[in-house]
Amino acid sequence: MAEKRAFDSEGAQPASKSKAARFNAHILKKLQAAVMKDPEINLAEQFPPEYPQRLMEMRKPIESSPKKTKYNPPGFVKADEDIRRSLCPSDPVEIVFPLSDAVAKLIEPVSQTAGGLPVGLSQRLFEVLKSSEILWKAPFARQKGVFKCSAEIVVKAVRNMEHYTEYTALQYLDRHMPNIPVPKPLGLVRMSGISLIFMSHMGSAPLGEVWHTLDSCQKTSLSNQLNTILADLRTLPFTEGTPLGGVAGEGCRDLRRHVRLSETPITSLEDFETFLFSSSHPGGNVFVEFLRRLSPSFTSHSDPRIVFTHGDIRPDNIMVELADNNKYMVSGILDWEYSGFYPDYYESVRCTNCLSPYEEDDWFLYLPECVSPKIYAQWWLLDRVRETRVV
């Protein structure tokens, strides 16, 4: 659900991208999901603890708080401000995917601080994490965060991770299309109920931070670069008969007002469409069937191809760097947790998930050509109706 624009007292600057606005949008999605599940629910009980104080803190001027901070336990005001506060150095460590040599070398020196005494893996991980630099925190920082462990290595910490789609996607791309600019997977472990995903650091800036400063030529150039990358990804072969969704069989995900996961393997377009209609309030049977008959598969008897899909293409997930000729280059694409093999139109649906009727961000006018809704207009419009009336 996209955020509506908010303006300051002078009516000049949009605040839709501020931390407070993103926080409110996140809360709104949670409330809408709760109402969909129980229309008579008491919404007052659904707000997170200390909501007014947290919102007020986020609304402070950006200049008043540093962009990056170091982990320092005595300096924390509330325990939920950093997911690392939940890590316990005495907890066991489960190695889900082996740690790379680079990560092993990173944590090995920690053992030397114990005066020659052996130090367990959990203690070494704890020490590395607590001294790492914060690169990004989720609106609910105790749930997710990204930390810079060294110049080459970052770790993404996620609480209660139910699937490893992002990691298996990075492994898949590393094997089958290593030239695509994505992080290299360096290992994944679990401790204290938190998954720690180690990956290579892409030392550049998010496109979302610079987009508003670019001219039309620079924006077009970046769009063309993204088009080349995504077009290459869409050439990855799909094996007929294998389940759609995550490359390791994690299933399909539909991210709209909330994330839904397919409960059974989906092996056909018909099953995928059934999944998209299978919300808790899918509408009447006649209405659902009416929408089904509007799909190109029904009207033209032509099914879309199944292609590799990122699933969350937006400026915050695209890294760029400035070249010598004042030209920005795409240096990386992040966040592959919703990736996998999906119908070819689905990327166009997903990359406009945050498009609002009140939208003023012209990013949506520069979407890469191969995933543009212009190519999949009938599918896109059909999904728009399905989202507003069914989901």
C-alpha positions as CSV (number, residue, x, y, z in Angstrom):
1,M,0.0,0.0,0.0
2,A,1.7,3.2,-1.1
3,E,2.0,6.2,1.2
4,K,0.2,9.4,0.4
5,R,2.3,12.5,0.2
6,A,2.8,14.7,3.2
7,F,4.2,18.2,3.1
8,D,5.9,20.4,5.6
9,S,4.4,23.7,6.8
10,E,5.6,25.6,3.7
11,G,4.1,23.0,1.4
12,A,7.3,22.6,-0.5
13,Q,9.0,19.3,0.4
14,P,7.3,15.9,0.3
15,A,7.8,13.9,3.5
16,S,6.6,10.6,2.0
17,K,10.1,9.1,2.1
18,S,10.9,10.2,5.7
19,K,11.6,7.6,8.4
20,A,8.4,8.6,10.2
21,A,6.3,8.2,7.0
22,R,7.7,4.8,6.3
23,F,7.0,3.8,9.9
24,N,3.4,4.9,9.6
25,A,3.0,3.1,6.3
26,H,4.3,-0.1,8.0
27,I,1.8,0.3,10.8
28,L,-1.0,1.0,8.4
29,K,-0.3,-2.2,6.5
30,K,-0.4,-4.2,9.8
31,L,-3.7,-2.5,10.8
32,Q,-5.3,-3.3,7.4
33,A,-4.2,-6.9,7.5
34,A,-5.7,-7.1,11.0
35,V,-9.0,-5.6,9.9
36,M,-9.1,-8.0,6.9
37,K,-8.7,-10.9,9.3
38,D,-11.2,-9.6,11.8
39,P,-13.4,-6.6,10.8
40,E,-14.5,-6.0,14.4
41,I,-11.0,-6.0,15.9
42,N,-10.0,-3.4,18.5
43,L,-7.4,-1.4,16.5
44,A,-6.1,0.4,19.6
45,E,-4.6,-2.9,20.8
46,Q,-2.8,-3.4,17.5
47,F,-0.4,-0.4,17.8
48,P,3.1,-1.2,18.9
49,P,4.3,-0.2,22.4
50,E,5.4,3.5,22.8
51,Y,4.1,4.3,19.3
52,P,3.7,8.1,20.0
53,Q,7.2,8.4,21.5
54,R,8.8,6.4,18.6
55,L,7.0,8.5,16.0
56,M,8.0,11.7,17.7
57,E,11.6,10.5,17.7
58,M,11.5,9.7,14.0
59,R,10.1,13.1,13.2
60,K,13.1,14.9,14.5
61,P,15.2,16.7,11.9
62,I,17.6,14.4,10.1
63,E,20.6,16.6,11.0
64,S,20.0,15.9,14.7
65,S,21.0,12.2,14.4
66,P,24.0,10.6,12.6
67,K,23.4,8.4,9.6
68,K,25.6,5.6,10.9
69,T,26.2,4.6,14.5
70,K,28.3,2.0,16.3
71,Y,26.9,-0.7,18.5
72,N,27.3,0.5,22.1
73,P,25.2,-1.2,24.7
74,P,25.2,1.5,27.4
75,G,24.0,4.0,24.8
76,F,20.8,2.3,23.9
77,V,17.6,3.8,25.3
78,K,15.3,0.8,24.5
79,A,16.2,-2.8,24.1
80,D,14.2,-3.1,20.9
81,E,16.2,-0.5,19.0
82,D,18.7,-3.1,17.7
83,I,18.2,-6.7,16.8
84,R,21.7,-7.5,18.1
85,R,20.5,-6.9,21.6
86,S,18.7,-10.3,21.4
87,L,21.9,-12.2,20.6
88,C,23.3,-14.3,23.5
89,P,26.9,-15.3,23.3
90,S,26.2,-18.5,25.2
91,D,23.5,-19.7,22.8
92,P,24.3,-22.5,20.4
93,V,24.9,-21.8,16.7
94,E,23.3,-23.7,13.9
95,I,25.2,-23.6,10.6
96,V,22.6,-23.6,7.9
97,F,25.0,-22.8,5.0
98,P,28.8,-23.1,5.6
99,L,30.7,-19.9,6.4
100,S,33.1,-18.9,3.6
101,D,36.8,-18.6,4.2
102,A,36.6,-14.8,4.3
103,V,34.0,-14.9,7.1
104,A,36.0,-17.6,9.0
105,K,39.1,-15.3,8.8
106,L,37.0,-12.4,10.0
107,I,35.9,-14.0,13.2
108,E,39.1,-16.0,13.9
109,P,41.0,-13.0,15.4
110,V,38.3,-12.7,18.1
111,S,39.6,-15.9,19.7
112,Q,42.9,-14.1,20.4
113,T,41.3,-11.7,22.8
114,A,40.7,-14.4,25.3
115,G,44.4,-14.8,26.2
116,G,44.8,-18.0,24.3
117,L,41.8,-19.6,25.7
118,P,39.3,-21.3,23.3
119,V,36.4,-19.2,22.3
120,G,33.1,-20.7,21.0
121,L,31.7,-19.7,17.6
122,S,28.7,-18.0,19.2
123,Q,31.0,-15.8,21.3
124,R,33.1,-14.9,18.3
125,L,30.0,-14.1,16.2
126,F,28.6,-12.0,19.0
127,E,31.8,-9.9,19.3
128,V,32.0,-9.3,15.5
129,L,28.4,-8.3,15.3
130,K,28.4,-5.9,18.3
131,S,31.3,-4.0,16.8
132,S,29.9,-3.8,13.3
133,E,28.6,-0.6,11.7
134,I,24.8,-0.2,11.2
135,L,24.0,0.2,7.5
136,W,20.3,-0.2,7.6
137,K,17.5,-0.9,10.2
138,A,13.9,-1.9,9.6
139,P,11.1,0.2,10.9
140,F,10.9,-2.3,13.7
141,A,14.7,-2.5,14.3
142,R,14.5,-5.6,16.6
143,Q,13.2,-7.6,13.6
144,K,15.8,-6.9,10.9
145,G,19.0,-5.0,10.2
146,V,22.1,-4.9,8.0
147,F,25.6,-4.4,9.5
148,K,29.0,-3.8,8.0
149,C,31.5,-6.3,9.5
150,S,34.4,-5.2,7.4
151,A,35.2,-3.4,4.1
152,E,34.2,-6.5,2.2
153,I,31.6,-8.3,4.3
154,V,28.1,-7.4,5.6
155,V,25.6,-9.4,7.6
156,K,21.8,-9.3,7.4
157,A,20.2,-10.2,10.7
158,V,16.6,-11.4,10.5
159,R,14.5,-12.6,13.4
160,N,12.4,-15.8,13.0
161,M,13.3,-16.3,9.4
162,E,11.0,-18.9,7.9
163,H,12.7,-19.5,4.6
164,Y,16.0,-19.0,2.9
165,T,14.9,-17.7,-0.4
166,E,17.2,-14.8,-0.5
167,Y,20.3,-16.9,0.2
168,T,19.4,-19.7,-2.2
169,A,18.7,-17.1,-4.9
170,L,22.2,-15.6,-4.4
171,Q,23.7,-19.1,-4.6
172,Y,21.8,-19.8,-7.8
173,L,22.8,-16.5,-9.4
174,D,26.4,-17.0,-8.4
175,R,26.4,-20.4,-10.1
176,H,24.4,-19.6,-13.2
177,M,24.9,-15.9,-13.9
178,P,27.9,-14.7,-11.9
179,N,28.3,-11.4,-13.8
180,I,25.1,-10.0,-12.5
181,P,25.9,-7.4,-9.9
182,V,24.5,-9.0,-6.7
183,P,26.1,-9.8,-3.3
184,K,28.0,-13.0,-3.1
185,P,26.6,-15.5,-0.5
186,L,29.2,-16.1,2.3
187,G,27.3,-18.3,4.7
188,L,24.2,-18.4,6.9
189,V,23.9,-19.3,10.6
190,R,21.2,-19.1,13.3
191,M,21.6,-18.2,16.9
192,S,19.2,-16.8,19.5
193,G,16.4,-17.2,17.0
194,I,18.1,-14.8,14.6
195,S,19.4,-15.8,11.1
196,L,22.7,-14.2,10.2
197,I,23.2,-13.9,6.4
198,F,26.8,-13.1,5.5
199,M,27.3,-11.6,2.0
200,S,29.8,-9.5,0.2
201,H,29.5,-5.7,0.7
202,M,28.4,-3.6,-2.3
203,G,30.0,-0.3,-1.3
204,S,27.9,2.2,-3.1
205,A,24.8,4.3,-2.6
206,P,21.1,3.3,-2.9
207,L,19.4,4.8,-5.9
208,G,16.7,6.1,-3.7
209,E,19.1,8.5,-2.1
210,V,20.1,10.2,-5.3
211,W,17.2,9.7,-7.7
212,H,15.7,13.1,-7.0
213,T,19.0,14.8,-7.9
214,L,19.3,13.2,-11.4
215,D,18.3,14.7,-14.7
216,S,16.3,12.9,-17.3
217,C,19.3,11.7,-19.2
218,Q,20.8,10.1,-16.1
219,K,17.5,8.5,-15.2
220,T,17.1,7.1,-18.7
221,S,20.6,5.7,-18.6
222,L,20.0,3.9,-15.3
223,S,16.7,2.5,-16.6
224,N,18.5,1.1,-19.7
225,Q,21.2,-0.4,-17.5
226,L,18.5,-2.1,-15.3
227,N,16.7,-3.3,-18.4
228,T,19.9,-5.1,-19.6
229,I,20.4,-6.7,-16.2
230,L,16.7,-7.8,-15.8
231,A,16.5,-9.0,-19.4
232,D,19.6,-11.2,-18.8
233,L,18.0,-12.6,-15.6
234,R,14.8,-13.5,-17.6
235,T,16.8,-15.7,-19.9
236,L,17.7,-18.2,-17.1
237,P,16.0,-21.5,-18.1
238,F,13.0,-22.8,-16.2
239,T,12.6,-26.5,-16.0
240,E,9.0,-27.5,-16.9
241,G,7.2,-29.3,-14.1
242,T,9.2,-27.8,-11.3
243,P,7.4,-25.6,-8.7
244,L,7.2,-21.9,-9.3
245,G,8.6,-19.5,-6.7
246,G,11.9,-19.8,-4.9
247,V,14.7,-21.7,-6.7
248,A,15.1,-24.2,-3.8
249,G,11.4,-25.0,-3.6
250,E,10.5,-22.3,-1.0
251,G,7.1,-21.7,-2.7
252,C,5.4,-18.6,-4.1
253,R,5.0,-15.3,-2.2
254,D,2.5,-12.6,-2.8
255,L,3.5,-9.3,-1.2
256,R,0.7,-6.8,-1.1
257,R,-0.9,-5.6,2.1
258,H,0.9,-8.5,3.8
259,V,3.0,-11.5,2.7
260,R,1.2,-14.7,1.7
261,L,3.0,-18.0,1.1
262,S,1.6,-20.7,-1.1
263,E,0.8,-23.8,1.1
264,T,1.3,-26.3,-1.7
265,P,3.7,-26.5,-4.7
266,I,2.5,-24.5,-7.7
267,T,3.4,-26.0,-11.0
268,S,1.1,-24.2,-13.5
269,L,-0.2,-20.8,-14.3
270,E,-3.7,-21.9,-13.3
271,D,-2.5,-22.9,-9.9
272,F,-0.6,-19.5,-9.6
273,E,-3.8,-17.5,-10.5
274,T,-5.7,-19.6,-7.9
275,F,-3.1,-18.7,-5.3
276,L,-3.5,-15.0,-6.1
277,F,-7.2,-15.2,-5.6
278,S,-6.9,-17.3,-2.4
279,S,-7.0,-14.5,0.2
280,S,-9.2,-14.6,3.3
281,H,-11.7,-12.3,1.5
282,P,-11.4,-13.3,-2.2
283,G,-14.8,-11.9,-3.2
284,G,-17.8,-13.7,-4.5
285,N,-17.4,-16.7,-6.8
286,V,-19.0,-14.9,-9.8
287,F,-16.8,-11.9,-9.3
288,V,-13.6,-14.0,-9.1
289,E,-14.6,-16.1,-12.2
290,F,-15.4,-12.8,-14.0
291,L,-11.9,-11.6,-13.4
292,R,-10.4,-14.9,-14.4
293,R,-12.1,-14.6,-17.8
294,L,-10.4,-11.2,-18.4
295,S,-6.9,-12.7,-18.2
296,P,-5.0,-13.0,-21.5
297,S,-4.7,-16.7,-20.9
298,F,-8.5,-17.0,-21.2
299,T,-9.0,-14.4,-23.9
300,S,-6.1,-15.2,-26.2
301,H,-5.3,-18.8,-25.1
302,S,-1.7,-17.8,-24.6
303,D,0.1,-18.4,-21.4
304,P,3.0,-16.2,-20.2
305,R,6.5,-17.5,-20.0
306,I,8.0,-18.5,-16.6
307,V,11.0,-16.3,-16.0
308,F,13.4,-15.5,-13.1
309,T,12.0,-12.6,-11.2
310,H,13.5,-10.3,-8.5
311,G,10.1,-9.5,-7.0
312,D,10.9,-6.2,-5.3
313,I,12.6,-3.8,-7.8
314,R,12.6,-0.3,-6.4
315,P,15.2,2.4,-5.9
316,D,16.1,1.4,-2.3
317,N,17.1,-2.0,-3.6
318,I,19.3,-0.7,-6.4
319,M,22.9,0.4,-5.7
320,V,24.6,3.0,-7.9
321,E,28.0,4.7,-8.1
322,L,29.1,7.8,-9.9
323,A,31.5,7.3,-12.8
324,D,34.1,9.9,-14.0
325,N,31.9,11.2,-16.8
326,N,29.1,12.2,-14.3
327,K,27.2,9.1,-15.3
328,Y,25.7,6.9,-12.6
329,M,26.2,3.1,-13.0
330,V,24.2,0.3,-11.5
331,S,26.6,-1.4,-9.2
332,G,24.3,-3.9,-7.4
333,I,20.8,-5.2,-6.8
334,L,19.9,-6.2,-3.3
335,D,17.1,-8.0,-1.4
336,W,16.3,-11.2,-3.2
337,E,13.9,-12.6,-0.6
338,Y,10.9,-12.5,-3.0
339,S,12.7,-13.8,-6.0
340,G,12.2,-16.9,-8.0
341,F,10.5,-18.2,-11.1
342,Y,7.2,-16.5,-11.8
343,P,5.0,-15.6,-14.9
344,D,6.7,-13.0,-17.0
345,Y,4.2,-10.3,-16.2
346,Y,4.6,-10.6,-12.5
347,E,7.7,-8.4,-12.2
348,S,5.7,-5.5,-13.7
349,V,3.0,-6.0,-11.1
350,R,5.5,-6.2,-8.2
351,C,7.6,-3.2,-9.2
352,T,4.5,-1.0,-9.1
353,N,3.3,-2.4,-5.7
354,C,3.9,1.0,-4.1
355,L,2.4,3.1,-6.9
356,S,-0.3,5.4,-5.5
357,P,-3.0,7.4,-7.3
358,Y,-1.3,10.4,-5.6
359,E,2.2,9.4,-6.6
360,E,4.7,12.1,-7.4
361,D,7.9,10.0,-7.7
362,D,8.7,9.8,-11.4
363,W,10.7,6.6,-10.8
364,F,7.6,4.8,-12.1
365,L,7.9,6.7,-15.4
366,Y,11.4,5.2,-15.9
367,L,10.7,1.5,-15.2
368,P,13.0,-0.9,-17.2
369,E,11.4,-1.6,-20.6
370,C,11.4,-5.4,-20.2
371,V,9.3,-5.3,-17.0
372,S,7.2,-2.2,-17.9
373,P,3.4,-2.4,-17.4
374,K,3.2,-1.1,-21.0
375,I,4.2,-4.5,-22.2
376,Y,1.9,-6.4,-19.9
377,A,-1.0,-3.8,-19.8
378,Q,-3.8,-6.3,-19.7
379,W,-2.2,-8.4,-16.9
380,W,-1.2,-5.3,-15.0
381,L,-4.7,-3.7,-15.1
382,L,-6.3,-7.0,-14.2
383,D,-4.1,-7.4,-11.2
384,R,-4.8,-3.8,-10.1
385,V,-8.5,-4.6,-10.0
386,R,-7.8,-7.9,-8.2
387,E,-5.7,-6.0,-5.6
388,T,-8.3,-3.3,-4.8
389,R,-11.4,-5.6,-4.9
390,V,-10.2,-9.0,-3.9
391,V,-6.9,-9.1,-1.9
